[in-house]
Amino acid sequence: MGIKAQNQVTIIDITDAYSVILSNENQTFREVGYNQGIAAATIQTTVYSYRGSTNVYSYINPNNLGSTHANTDGVYLTIDSPNTNPAQDLVVTIHMPAGLVNNGSITLPLEIYEANDTTGEPLTTFNKEFSYSVAKYGNTGAAATIYELEYTGNLFNFDNATGTYLSPAQIVITASSQDGVNAKQAYTGGTITVTPYKSDGTADRAIEHSTSVTITPTVTNKEPDFLYYIATLTVGNEIVDRQTIGINRQGANGENAYAIDITSSNGLVFKNNSISTTLTAHVYSGGTELTPYSSITALGMYVNWYNGNTGVGTGGTYTIGAGQVQSLVTITAKLEDTQLNLGN
């Protein structure tokens, strides 16, 4: 018999895809000390299984975990709730052993069921990975050491009327060091340098020593030989501290005696040309600071700033920025009766 007509249809079984989600799929643990591994810890994760958008049941067969339930790092699993039947929210605890130093993972061998029992074959199986990592604890660095100049005074008192020094007879400068472990102690591994400066800003011969330097001021024709002294402490090739020893001239016949001190907003030692600091001149009359700066100019006096013999500024402050210092610069503040004209 011949075929008079024909047609066909295709029957398709569309099965929703399965997906498994862990509430916590990875965790980082921190070492308790350098190369000591982590402290013992536990972390819980809940297993959610879906067929399409329908929540199905998850189960971990204890026979699939091995005798120790552990991986090669000693990380192991326990099933918290429930531990006998599949569940829509299966809770698993991961146990992390003390001393663990490796990153790794442990496998959750999951079976997926239609209902909360294990009758029949599972719908599918999943090997879901829980991963862990160890945040390393850095080795403890060497304690920072602070080096400083120590001095028995920072000002000589000079009597203009008699042309002699009043006190102290001398100032002794030493060095100290202190780290994060030991108390401050005498330091003799660096170089203490004291440079005297004349009234015109020129430097005289410097004195250097590793242990101490004693400054004994001298006078010629009833005038101090030097206007001030600069002491530095060098450790290696770096100047780590710097101090100025000034002269306080006592007025004669009722004249006021003036002294000037300099402070720096960001210290005196910088690295990699990251220099940014403001120097402030503090002017004293008879031990009392003259402030604000207008009280100084009202007396017909001005603070002028010098880099060596070159005038670089005038006023109560002077700012130094990156690019202005090549290894070392000496800035002097002078109290003068004439204001610098920087326009010439």
Phi, psi and omega in degrees: 000131179280151180282122180272332181198158182205147176206167180206156175231155177250126180263123183244130174261105180266108179255127179300145178288150177266145175218147180232131181235136172259138178295333176219111186260348178203156182209142176252133179243143184260138175297149179276344180188171184301119177059029181253355181076184185269166169280154177303138184208160173231150178219134181261148173219144179254135181264125175242124181243140183226144164246107192066239178254007182266129179286121177249192192248139181250149181209140173246115179283120181305333180292341180270358184267347185085170187292329182256352183060018189240155173265188185291342178273357183087006176282133181221167184247151163225144179265122187271311189205125334280168182249008180237331184234159175298154181216152177283342176223076182283123182259127182236140176250130176259127182256122181257125182282150175296142177088002179296131181238351185261152166276152180182200180206162175227143186267134171260106182278095189263141169246138184250130183235159179286323184228178186274046170211166186256022178293129179082183181280149176294153176297320178195173176232152179225141167253101184262134184261131166255122183253153180220154178220157182244120175280117186286145177265120184293151177294140181292124179284168178295142180296136179293143180245132178255127178250136182218154170277139173242138183214150183279354178180162179231018181206130172263139177259123183242134180265111180296328184293320183259347181069033181227158175278138180269306182193157344285167179291329178201161177236129180256130181245127177233184180231153178223162175222152178208129176248187184286357183246311187263156176288166180300138181214163179298142181235129182235015183267000180247196179234122174267125180237128177241123181243120176276145180238136179278175183295336179272006177089358180277146182270144174261184183297130181279155176247133181233144175197153180274337185260304181198157174229131178254126178260120175243107185292147181236162185229142172229123181053045177062021175236140178300138178292332183226145182278325179196170179231142175245124179252134177231153174241122180248128175240120188067237177249015186241133173281117186255346176205153184208133180222151178249130175255115186258177178242124176259108183271117179283133184293149177255142176056046175084358179290151176286145173260136183241145173224153182226135178233155182236132172240154181241133183293333183232028178081190185238355182241127180229162179235149173055037175063021180273058187266125174201103182207155177243122176272135179239130178268127177251116184256130182241142174234113181060031179090355180253130181287136176270113181209142004284184184299332180297335178289338177281312181294334178295338178269006180078025180236157183219147172266119178247140184252138183230140168254100190069238178259003185262126177289130183236351181187167177212144183125181184286340181226160175216126184259134178243130180239178179302140179095347181269349183238123174251094182071304185205139175219143179247116180253129181244134173254125180240137174268112187230161181270006177228132180277136178300140173255097185278358179281344182268000000 
